[in-house]
């Protein structure tokens, strides 16, 4: 039995869905536990634990895709997590997730964007959900970590500091994620005969151009990150465009 068949078997049927939810829950618990350890070990680096949660939650989409978690489970769970995140933002129940010392609704917007992408594309186009979420998880996450750590020319937009290193990290991570996802999704489907999808499926050069354009849009939107609202705009725009070029 291959890996894909194993995942399919694990996620099929009521027992399979229960097992899939358990796997995702254990993964998220491990991410949160690691974030709490980081917060305890480096209390002065409040952004580290938050970005760890930010990046760590992204691969949940890949787990849900592999385990074929049903829409009737994925969507309510994502909505519930978003509500819990909003409560945590208000009451600071888990400072490792929220305490960054500046006005930001990023974690709430992140949860809302995942919920909206699931509502729009799950399970028909899981790659579109993955594209939007993973670009934000790793692109924005690495930008937020490396930008402050590595000195480089910087500028301010909407009261938010941006830097060459942070922006470069966003671009490289986003391009890498999209390229790997393009390969993972495999050959274009039957619905790619015309329009943007047909053009993108015509060959490697067109695919490269599509990835560069998506990366550039993600980087541009991340620059407009006042109050953390790029956590909403970046995943939604990338996911929507991915659904057009890779249906």
Secondary structure, 3 states (H helix, E strand, C coil): CCHHHHHHHHHCHHHHHHHHHHHHHHHHHHHHHHHHHHHHHCCCCHHHHHHHHHHHHHCHHHHHHHCCCCHHHHHHHHHHHHHHHHHHHHHCCCHHHHCCCCCCCHHHHHHHHHHHHHHHHCCCCHHHHHHHHHHHHHHHHHHHHHHHHCCCCEEEECCEEEEHHHHHHHHHHHHHHHHHHHHHHCCCCHHHCCHHHHHHCCCHHHHHHHHHHHHHHHHHHHHCCHHHCHHHHHHHHHHHHHHHHCC
